Amino acid sequence: MNFVKEAARDVNVVLDVDVCVLGGSCTGVFAAVRAARLGAKVAIVEKQNSFGGMATAGLVNIWHSIFDTEFKEQIIGGLTVEVMESMKARGAVAIDEANASAYYRFNSEELKVELDKLVLEHNITPLLNTFVCNVSIDDDNNIEAVFVENKSGRQAVKAKVFVDATGDGDVAKIAGFPMRDSIHPLPPTTCAKIQGINKIDELNIGAFINEHGNEVGLRKDTGWHGVIPTSEDVRMYAMTHVFDMVATDGLSLSKAEMEGRIQIQSYMDLVRKYYPDYPISLLTLASSIGLRDSRRSIANYSLTDDDVLWGKQFDDAIANGSYRVDVHNEENGGFEFKYLDGTTHIISSEGSTKGRWRDPIDKDPTFYQIPYRTMVRDDFGNLIVAGRAICVDDLAFGAVRVMVNLNQVGEAAGVAAVLACQEGKDVSKIDVRNLRKTLAKGGSIVVN
Ligand SMILES: Cc1cc2nc3c(=O)[nH]c(=O)nc-3n(C[C@H](O)[C@H](O)[C@H](O)COP(=O)(O)OP(=O)(O)OC[C@H]3O[C@@H](n4cnc5c(N)ncnc54)[C@H](O)[C@@H]3O)c2cc1C
């Protein structure tokens, strides 16, 4: 290996807060807001120029059902509903009532502004365009400060409790929190908003890419596209995957970013070739490739595949979910769905097949839960992991990873961080009954 030594230096502490949230997706922003609502002094650090993570920078504009699998009992509330209600007033949200594939379809750009306003209204200190790159650990294995880089140079942020909502668990990894790489990583997708494709009546874009993609080097694949409210001729397309990349490797990620964009231009060029009379236009490319999966933390408990598929309930549950297990094949991009009612649905470029993963039972579970212990470790006193880096097994991850679930995880992280400060305890030692009570008081739906 070839090394150079970086000189040691004193770094200016730019902020000293109660709770510092790293990563500003809805997971992160919701953690920050819930902490601020309990009176904490909060900062949030985000590497992009806006908040929202995959829901904004990644253009992923669908949040799934807030009801159980039978669409009868509401199991998700809190900031997910609050934010969508606020956006509804501007026509920026459409709702599909009883649909396993979508509930809220929203305008990502409006969500950016909504999140800006939430951060400002709650006096949360924002550091946008700021990358977290290191941590300082004290003798008790607590994080004393995180080091960030932005236009001001290198700075430190001190906090009593840190929430890692970076998706990849960057902070946890640097801090030495045990992590593991996903065994079969779900491949990423670059999303785009494209105008005009949906005006070509006879065109099924998925089937079309599979028929002609080889002309431009695209593999057979499976994807989806979705409506953007009140934009009749514009859709959000998530049609292809970038295979064989490593999300936490800088060079691999850089190449994947470019390949994802080229894939979009390639299938658009095919549409132009076969449908020359229809004008189509590339309106927006995601400002970062849509990473589904990379590394996950090893916390006090790993949510198992059975916990999800059999709807296990937990005393320390902080989130409820009804989204199916949804695994994207790492080689051919097809989807495999497993439902809580025992059925399966496999969709690939070759077609779709339905089956069962278990025999029928008298009463199917209608939702699953995420316990608080998937976010903390006894030997890390002041770090809470939120977002897709929480500790879950691979199939369980396929269900838990969607945003209506992770939004709740974020809210729980924010409340737990404040309780740890108030109770003067390690984050893994807080009173979880109090956590659940405080979550419910703040609008979350806490079941059992
Ligand atoms: C193409 C695609 C389609 C999907 N479809 C859906 C769907 O329809 N519905 C759904 O609910 N879910 C969907 N998902 C899954 C879902 O979007 C993600 O699992 C979820 O957004 C993960 O949330 P997160 O908060 O953990 O991470 P992210 O949303 O990725 O947020 C992490 C944030 O941290 C920031 N960050 C990362 N590293 C650093 C750093 N070192 N310093 C500072 N900031 C940092 C990032 O910029 C980002 O804002 C999809 C995912 C993809 C990729």
PDBQT file of the ligand as one rigid body, heavy atoms in Angstrom, charges set to zero:
ROOT
HETATM    1  C1  LIG A 501     -34.273   3.621  -6.904  1.00  0.00    +0.000 C 
HETATM    2  C2  LIG A 501     -34.888   3.386  -5.577  1.00  0.00    +0.000 A 
HETATM    3  C3  LIG A 501     -36.255   3.247  -5.489  1.00  0.00    +0.000 A 
HETATM    4  C4  LIG A 501     -36.857   3.096  -4.250  1.00  0.00    +0.000 A 
HETATM    5  N1  LIG A 501     -38.209   3.056  -4.181  1.00  0.00    +0.000 NA
HETATM    6  C5  LIG A 501     -38.785   3.266  -2.988  1.00  0.00    +0.000 A 
HETATM    7  C6  LIG A 501     -40.147   3.606  -2.900  1.00  0.00    +0.000 A 
HETATM    8  O1  LIG A 501     -40.861   3.654  -3.916  1.00  0.00    +0.000 OA
HETATM    9  N2  LIG A 501     -40.652   3.905  -1.679  1.00  0.00    +0.000 N 
HETATM   10  C7  LIG A 501     -39.885   3.848  -0.550  1.00  0.00    +0.000 A 
HETATM   11  O2  LIG A 501     -40.395   4.148   0.535  1.00  0.00    +0.000 OA
HETATM   12  N3  LIG A 501     -38.610   3.474  -0.600  1.00  0.00    +0.000 NA
HETATM   13  C8  LIG A 501     -38.020   3.236  -1.783  1.00  0.00    +0.000 A 
HETATM   14  N4  LIG A 501     -36.690   2.967  -1.855  1.00  0.00    +0.000 N 
HETATM   15  C9  LIG A 501     -35.929   2.754  -0.599  1.00  0.00    +0.000 C 
HETATM   16  C10 LIG A 501     -35.691   4.040   0.165  1.00  0.00    +0.000 C 
HETATM   17  O3  LIG A 501     -35.643   5.146  -0.695  1.00  0.00    +0.000 OA
HETATM   18  C11 LIG A 501     -34.406   3.985   0.976  1.00  0.00    +0.000 C 
HETATM   19  O4  LIG A 501     -34.262   2.733   1.614  1.00  0.00    +0.000 OA
HETATM   20  C12 LIG A 501     -34.454   5.054   2.051  1.00  0.00    +0.000 C 
HETATM   21  O5  LIG A 501     -34.550   6.322   1.436  1.00  0.00    +0.000 OA
HETATM   22  C13 LIG A 501     -33.234   4.994   2.927  1.00  0.00    +0.000 C 
HETATM   23  O6  LIG A 501     -33.343   6.051   3.841  1.00  0.00    +0.000 OA
HETATM   24  P1  LIG A 501     -32.111   6.550   4.646  1.00  0.00    +0.000 P 
HETATM   25  O7  LIG A 501     -32.577   7.722   5.423  1.00  0.00    +0.000 OA
HETATM   26  O8  LIG A 501     -31.487   5.423   5.384  1.00  0.00    +0.000 OA
HETATM   27  O9  LIG A 501     -31.059   6.947   3.531  1.00  0.00    +0.000 OA
HETATM   28  P2  LIG A 501     -31.087   8.060   2.411  1.00  0.00    +0.000 P 
HETATM   29  O10 LIG A 501     -32.447   8.406   1.970  1.00  0.00    +0.000 OA
HETATM   30  O11 LIG A 501     -30.115   7.584   1.379  1.00  0.00    +0.000 OA
HETATM   31  O12 LIG A 501     -30.480   9.317   3.161  1.00  0.00    +0.000 OA
HETATM   32  C14 LIG A 501     -29.152   9.377   3.619  1.00  0.00    +0.000 C 
HETATM   33  C15 LIG A 501     -28.791  10.850   3.651  1.00  0.00    +0.000 C 
HETATM   34  O13 LIG A 501     -27.507  11.017   4.249  1.00  0.00    +0.000 OA
HETATM   35  C16 LIG A 501     -26.696  11.833   3.430  1.00  0.00    +0.000 C 
HETATM   36  N5  LIG A 501     -25.317  11.401   3.648  1.00  0.00    +0.000 N 
HETATM   37  C17 LIG A 501     -24.794  10.192   3.348  1.00  0.00    +0.000 A 
HETATM   38  N6  LIG A 501     -23.510  10.128   3.718  1.00  0.00    +0.000 NA
HETATM   39  C18 LIG A 501     -23.225  11.326   4.287  1.00  0.00    +0.000 A 
HETATM   40  C19 LIG A 501     -22.049  11.872   4.863  1.00  0.00    +0.000 A 
HETATM   41  N7  LIG A 501     -20.928  11.169   5.000  1.00  0.00    +0.000 N 
HETATM   42  N8  LIG A 501     -22.095  13.146   5.329  1.00  0.00    +0.000 NA
HETATM   43  C20 LIG A 501     -23.258  13.868   5.236  1.00  0.00    +0.000 A 
HETATM   44  N9  LIG A 501     -24.383  13.393   4.694  1.00  0.00    +0.000 NA
HETATM   45  C21 LIG A 501     -24.376  12.135   4.240  1.00  0.00    +0.000 A 
HETATM   46  C22 LIG A 501     -27.217  11.590   2.023  1.00  0.00    +0.000 C 
HETATM   47  O14 LIG A 501     -26.905  12.649   1.153  1.00  0.00    +0.000 OA
HETATM   48  C23 LIG A 501     -28.719  11.452   2.268  1.00  0.00    +0.000 C 
HETATM   49  O15 LIG A 501     -29.390  12.683   2.254  1.00  0.00    +0.000 OA
HETATM   50  C24 LIG A 501     -36.057   3.044  -3.078  1.00  0.00    +0.000 A 
HETATM   51  C25 LIG A 501     -34.672   3.155  -3.163  1.00  0.00    +0.000 A 
HETATM   52  C26 LIG A 501     -34.095   3.333  -4.391  1.00  0.00    +0.000 A 
HETATM   53  C27 LIG A 501     -32.622   3.507  -4.446  1.00  0.00    +0.000 C 
ENDROOT
TORSDOF 0
